[in-house]
Amino acid sequence: MRWMALIFVLIACEFGCQQLVASPATQSHLSESDANREALLHYLKPILAEAKRAARIYYAGECKREGDYYWVSFPSVNVQPPSGSDKGLAAVKGVLRDEKSVKISEGADGIIRIVIGRPPVALLDTKIPFLNFGPVQQYTESQALSHIEDSKEVGSALRRLGVSRDGVPLRISLGVNPDNRSPHLPASMSNLTMDKALDSVAKTFGNIVFYGACTERRLYTVYYVSLEP
């Protein structure tokens, strides 16, 4: 009966459901990791929301064990309140002004990038000739990210690099009903990398997309955090 219920949920999602995400970003399996991330987000989210900027955060973290699985933990960073007059990129730099292991930049696409430590990024360079998004995937960050990760090109790169996704292998992400008035990805994209595909999710939905990696067990993680309160 448990498997029948799970199959029903997965099928129902294709027709549009309210959002329910089972991912490292929404679980409290690593209280220290969550606390580290929330300390940064406490300052970062309002800055980005005011500036109407999306962000990408890349980080190197430790592999933490939870039962039979390992997770990429978010590292501790030294954060400070930004100056009252700083906005956008300057404010983000102010929050992390005492962190020597952090690099911050803003590209022509308007995405603010924060790199913490030296995470391996070979996986992100994976070339994806074509991505076709279904209606629910177009309108739902979690399903869009899972679709990118599940592409055959990313799968081949994972095997070639000997890298695995962290946490429990099964990911359940329920979508929302498509609405042309809501932010959404195009039905298809071509000639991009995994990194650029993740950029598209961040910019389209105006959120933060994280990429974390740990080298001890060659694990990576991808998830998003909304800028809404």
Backbone hydrogen bonds in HBPLUS format (Angstrom, degrees):
<---DONOR---> <-ACCEPTOR-->    atom                        ^
c    i                          cat <-CA-CA->   ^        H-A-AA   ^      H-
h    n   atom  resd res      DA  || num        DHA   H-A  angle D-A-AA Bond
n    s   type  num  typ     dist DA aas  dist angle  dist       angle   num
A0005-ALA N   A0001-MET O   2.97 MM   4  6.21 155.5  2.03 149.2 155.0     1
A0006-LEU N   A0002-ARG O   3.08 MM   4  6.34 153.8  2.15 143.8 150.8     2
A0007-ILE N   A0003-TRP O   2.92 MM   4  6.14 160.4  1.96 149.4 154.3     3
A0008-PHE N   A0004-MET O   3.00 MM   4  6.22 156.5  2.06 144.9 151.3     4
A0009-VAL N   A0005-ALA O   3.07 MM   4  6.35 155.4  2.13 146.0 151.9     5
A0010-LEU N   A0006-LEU O   3.02 MM   4  6.31 163.6  2.05 154.2 157.9     6
A0011-ILE N   A0007-ILE O   2.97 MM   4  6.16 158.2  2.01 151.9 157.6     7
A0012-ALA N   A0008-PHE O   2.88 MM   4  5.99 161.4  1.92 149.0 154.8     8
A0013-CYS N   A0009-VAL O   3.09 MM   4  6.26 143.4  2.23 145.1 153.6     9
A0014-GLU N   A0011-ILE O   3.11 MM   3  5.65 143.2  2.25 111.7 120.5    10
A0015-PHE N   A0012-ALA O   3.01 MM   3  5.56 155.5  2.07 114.0 121.5    11
A0016-GLY N   A0013-CYS O   3.07 MM   3  5.10 165.9  2.09 106.5 110.8    12
A0017-CYS N   A0175-GLY O   2.92 MM 158  4.94 126.7  2.21  98.7 113.9    13
A0174-LEU N   A0020-LEU O   3.07 MM 154  5.10 161.8  2.10 134.2 139.8    14
A0022-ALA N   A0172-ILE O   3.08 MM 150  5.59 149.9  2.18 159.5 167.5    15
A0026-THR N   A0023-SER O   3.03 MM   3  5.58 154.8  2.10 116.9 123.9    16
A0034-ASP N   A0030-LEU O   2.83 MM   4  6.03 168.4  1.84 162.4 165.6    17
A0035-ALA N   A0031-SER O   2.92 MM   4  6.02 156.0  1.97 142.9 149.6    18
A0036-ASN N   A0032-GLU O   2.96 MM   4  6.20 155.0  2.02 148.5 154.9    19
A0037-ARG N   A0033-SER O   3.02 MM   4  6.31 163.2  2.05 153.3 157.4    20
A0038-GLU N   A0034-ASP O   2.84 MM   4  6.02 164.9  1.86 154.0 158.5    21
A0039-ALA N   A0035-ALA O   2.99 MM   4  6.08 146.3  2.11 142.5 150.6    22
A0040-LEU N   A0037-ARG O   3.13 MM   3  5.39 123.8  2.46 101.2 114.2    23
A0041-LEU N   A0037-ARG O   2.93 MM   4  6.22 165.5  1.95 154.0 158.7    24
A0042-HIS N   A0038-GLU O   2.88 MM   4  5.83 142.5  2.02 143.4 150.7    25
A0043-TYR N   A0040-LEU O   3.26 MM   3  5.90 138.6  2.44 114.2 121.4    26
A0044-LEU N   A0040-LEU O   2.99 MM   4  6.06 165.2  2.01 150.8 154.9    27
A0045-LYS N   A0041-LEU O   3.02 MM   4  5.38 167.0  2.04 133.0 137.1    28
A0048-LEU N   A0044-LEU O   3.00 MM   4  6.22 167.6  2.01 163.2 165.7    29
A0049-ALA N   A0045-LYS O   2.91 MM   4  6.04 163.0  1.94 154.6 160.0    30
A0050-GLU N   A0046-PRO O   3.00 MM   4  6.02 161.6  2.04 142.6 147.1    31
A0051-ALA N   A0047-ILE O   3.05 MM   4  6.22 156.9  2.11 145.9 152.5    32
A0052-LYS N   A0048-LEU O   2.81 MM   4  5.72 111.9  2.28 138.7 155.3    33
A0053-ARG N   A0048-LEU O   3.00 MM   5  5.01 164.6  2.02 139.9 145.0    34
A0052-LYS N   A0049-ALA O   3.25 MM   3  4.96 148.3  2.36  92.4 101.7    35
A0112-ILE N   A0054-ALA O   3.08 MM  58  6.44 168.4  2.09 150.9 148.5    36
A0055-ALA N   A0207-ASN O   3.17 MM 152  6.48 165.2  2.19 141.5 143.6    37
A0209-VAL N   A0055-ALA O   3.08 MM 154  6.57 155.1  2.14 152.9 154.5    38
A0056-ARG N   A0112-ILE O   2.92 MM  56  6.34 153.3  1.99 153.9 159.4    39
A0114-ILE N   A0056-ARG O   2.92 MM  58  6.32 159.2  1.96 161.1 168.0    40
A0057-ILE N   A0209-VAL O   3.13 MM 152  6.43 158.2  2.18 140.3 145.9    41
A0211-TYR N   A0057-ILE O   2.84 MM 154  6.25 153.0  1.92 163.1 165.2    42
A0058-TYR N   A0114-ILE O   2.84 MM  56  6.20 163.5  1.87 162.4 168.2    43
A0116-ILE N   A0058-TYR O   2.76 MM  58  6.10 167.7  1.77 157.1 160.4    44
A0059-TYR N   A0211-TYR O   2.98 MM 152  6.51 150.2  2.07 153.0 158.8    45
A0213-ALA N   A0059-TYR O   3.03 MM 154  6.53 145.1  2.16 154.6 165.5    46
A0060-ALA N   A0116-ILE O   3.07 MM  56  6.41 140.8  2.23 153.9 165.3    47
A0061-GLY N   A0213-ALA O   3.02 MM 152  6.06 158.6  2.07 139.1 146.0    48
A0073-SER N   A0062-GLU O   2.90 MM  11  5.44 178.3  1.90 164.4 164.5    49
A0064-LYS N   A0071-TRP O   2.80 MM   7  5.14 165.8  1.82 152.5 156.1    50
A0071-TRP N   A0064-LYS O   2.72 MM   7  5.14 153.1  1.79 145.4 154.6    51
A0066-GLU N   A0069-TYR O   2.69 MM   3  5.33 169.7  1.70 161.4 162.3    52
A0069-TYR N   A0066-GLU O   3.12 MM   3  5.33 166.0  2.14 123.8 125.1    53
A0167-GLY N   A0070-TYR O   2.83 MM  97  5.57 164.7  1.85 162.5 160.7    54
A0080-GLN N   A0095-VAL O   2.79 MM  15  4.66 145.2  1.91 128.5 139.3    55
A0086-ASP N   A0083-SER O   3.15 MM   3  5.39 149.6  2.24 108.1 116.9    56
A0091-ALA N   A0087-LYS O   3.36 MM   4  4.83 155.6  2.42 100.2 103.6    57
A0091-ALA N   A0088-GLY O   3.09 MM   3  5.36 119.8  2.47 102.4 116.8    58
A0092-VAL N   A0088-GLY O   3.05 MM   4  6.40 156.9  2.10 153.8 160.8    59
A0093-LYS N   A0089-LEU O   2.94 MM   4  6.20 163.0  1.97 154.8 159.2    60
A0094-GLY N   A0090-ALA O   2.95 MM   4  6.15 143.4  2.09 137.8 148.3    61
A0095-VAL N   A0091-ALA O   3.02 MM   4  6.35 146.9  2.13 147.7 155.3    62
A0096-LEU N   A0092-VAL O   3.38 MM   4  6.71 147.1  2.50 144.2 151.7    63
A0097-ARG N   A0094-GLY O   3.35 MM   3  4.84 165.1  2.37 103.4 101.8    64
A0099-GLU N   A0096-LEU O   3.08 MM   3  5.42 167.3  2.10 117.5 120.5    65
A0117-GLY N   A0101-SER O   2.95 MM  16  5.28 168.2  1.97 149.6 153.2    66
A0103-LYS N   A0115-VAL O   2.93 MM  12  5.12 155.6  1.99 141.8 149.8    67
A0115-VAL N   A0103-LYS O   2.85 MM  12  5.12 164.7  1.88 152.9 158.1    68
A0105-SER N   A0113-ARG O   3.02 MM   8  5.32 152.6  2.10 144.7 152.4    69
A0113-ARG N   A0105-SER O   2.78 MM   8  5.32 166.2  1.79 155.8 160.7    70
A0107-GLY N   A0111-ILE O   3.30 MM   4  5.87 157.9  2.35 152.0 150.9    71
A0110-GLY N   A0107-GLY O   2.99 MM   3  5.47 164.0  2.01 115.8 119.7    72
A0124-LEU N   A0121-VAL O   2.97 MM   3  5.32 125.4  2.28 106.9 120.4    73
A0125-ASP N   A0122-ALA O   3.11 MM   3  5.38 147.2  2.22 104.8 114.3    74
A0126-THR N   A0123-LEU O   3.08 MM   3  5.58 163.4  2.11 117.8 120.8    75
A0195-ASP N   A0124-LEU O   3.02 MM  71  4.78 151.6  2.11 145.6 136.6    76
A0194-MET N   A0126-THR O   2.88 MM  68  5.53 136.1  2.07 147.0 160.6    77
A0128-ILE N   A0192-LEU O   2.69 MM  64  5.44 176.4  1.69 164.2 163.9    78
A0192-LEU N   A0128-ILE O   3.21 MM  64  5.44 178.9  2.21 145.8 145.6    79
A0191-ASN N   A0129-PRO O   2.88 MM  62  4.53 155.7  1.94 116.1 120.0    80
A0131-LEU N   A0189-MET O   2.76 MM  58  5.19 155.6  1.82 162.7 163.3    81
A0189-MET N   A0131-LEU O   2.88 MM  58  5.19 149.6  1.98 144.6 153.8    82
A0133-PHE N   A0187-ALA O   2.74 MM  54  5.05 158.4  1.78 139.5 146.5    83
A0138-GLN N   A0134-GLY O   2.93 MM   4  6.14 146.8  2.05 156.6 166.3    84
A0139-TYR N   A0136-VAL O   3.21 MM   3  5.40 132.9  2.44 100.1 111.5    85
A0185-LEU N   A0138-GLN O   2.89 MM  47  4.69 160.0  1.93 131.2 134.0    86
A0144-ALA N   A0140-THR O   2.92 MM   4  6.09 156.1  1.98 157.5 165.3    87
A0145-LEU N   A0141-GLU O   2.90 MM   4  6.14 163.1  1.93 157.8 161.5    88
A0146-SER N   A0142-SER O   3.06 MM   4  6.25 162.2  2.09 144.6 149.6    89
A0147-HIS N   A0143-GLN O   2.92 MM   4  6.03 152.5  2.00 142.4 149.9    90
A0148-ILE N   A0144-ALA O   3.04 MM   4  6.32 154.3  2.10 147.9 154.1    91
A0149-GLU N   A0145-LEU O   3.01 MM   4  6.31 166.3  2.03 154.3 157.6    92
A0150-ASP N   A0146-SER O   2.86 MM   4  5.99 140.8  2.01 143.1 154.4    93
A0151-SER N   A0148-ILE O   3.22 MM   3  5.41 164.4  2.24 107.2 111.6    94
A0155-GLY N   A0151-SER O   3.01 MM   4  6.29 160.5  2.05 152.6 158.8    95
A0156-SER N   A0152-LYS O   2.93 MM   4  6.14 153.2  2.00 143.7 150.1    96
A0157-ALA N   A0153-GLU O   3.02 MM   4  6.25 154.1  2.09 142.8 150.0    97
A0158-LEU N   A0154-VAL O   2.89 MM   4  6.14 153.7  1.96 151.7 158.5    98
A0159-ARG N   A0155-GLY O   3.21 MM   4  6.48 158.9  2.26 145.8 150.3    99
A0160-ARG N   A0156-SER O   2.94 MM   4  6.15 157.9  1.99 147.5 154.4   100
A0161-LEU N   A0157-ALA O   2.83 MM   4  5.91 159.2  1.88 151.9 156.8   101
A0162-GLY N   A0158-LEU O   2.89 MM   4  5.72 120.5  2.25 135.0 149.0   102
A0163-VAL N   A0158-LEU O   3.00 MM   5  4.96 153.5  2.07 140.7 146.4   103
A0164-SER N   A0218-ARG O   3.06 MM  54  6.55 156.4  2.12 155.0 162.0   104
A0220-TYR N   A0164-SER O   2.99 MM  56  6.40 138.5  2.16 151.4 161.0   105
A0166-ASP N   A0220-TYR O   2.91 MM  54  5.79 150.9  2.00 167.0 164.0   106
A0182-SER N   A0179-ASP O   2.82 MM   3  5.53 167.0  1.83 129.5 134.0   107
A0197-ALA N   A0193-THR O   2.95 MM   4  6.21 151.1  2.04 149.0 157.6   108
A0198-LEU N   A0194-MET O   2.98 MM   4  6.29 153.9  2.05 150.4 156.8   109
A0199-ASP N   A0195-ASP O   2.93 MM   4  6.24 146.0  2.05 141.1 151.5   110
A0200-SER N   A0196-LYS O   3.00 MM   4  6.28 148.8  2.10 142.8 149.8   111
A0201-VAL N   A0197-ALA O   3.28 MM   4  6.70 147.9  2.39 142.3 149.7   112
A0202-ALA N   A0198-LEU O   3.07 MM   4  6.39 165.4  2.09 152.7 156.0   113
A0203-LYS N   A0199-ASP O   2.86 MM   4  6.10 170.4  1.87 161.4 163.5   114
A0204-THR N   A0200-SER O   2.89 MM   4  5.79 161.0  1.93 143.4 149.6   115
A0205-PHE N   A0201-VAL O   3.15 MM   4  6.09 168.6  2.16 147.8 151.0   116
A0206-GLY N   A0202-ALA O   2.84 MM   4  5.52 116.5  2.25 133.8 148.9   117
A0207-ASN N   A0202-ALA O   3.08 MM   5  5.07 150.5  2.17 134.3 142.5   118
A0208-ILE N   A0225-VAL O   3.02 MM  17  5.24 173.3  2.02 156.2 158.0   119
A0225-VAL N   A0208-ILE O   2.83 MM  17  5.24 148.4  1.93 148.6 158.0   120
A0210-PHE N   A0223-TYR O   2.74 MM  13  5.37 164.7  1.76 165.7 170.8   121
A0223-TYR N   A0210-PHE O   3.33 MM  13  5.37 152.0  2.41 130.0 136.5   122
A0212-GLY N   A0221-THR O   2.97 MM   9  5.14 161.5  2.01 143.4 149.5   123
A0221-THR N   A0212-GLY O   2.85 MM   9  5.14 143.0  1.99 146.8 147.5   124
A0214-CYS N   A0219-LEU O   3.01 MM   5  5.45 158.2  2.06 142.2 147.4   125
A0219-LEU N   A0214-CYS O   3.09 MM   5  5.45 148.0  2.20 148.7 157.6   126
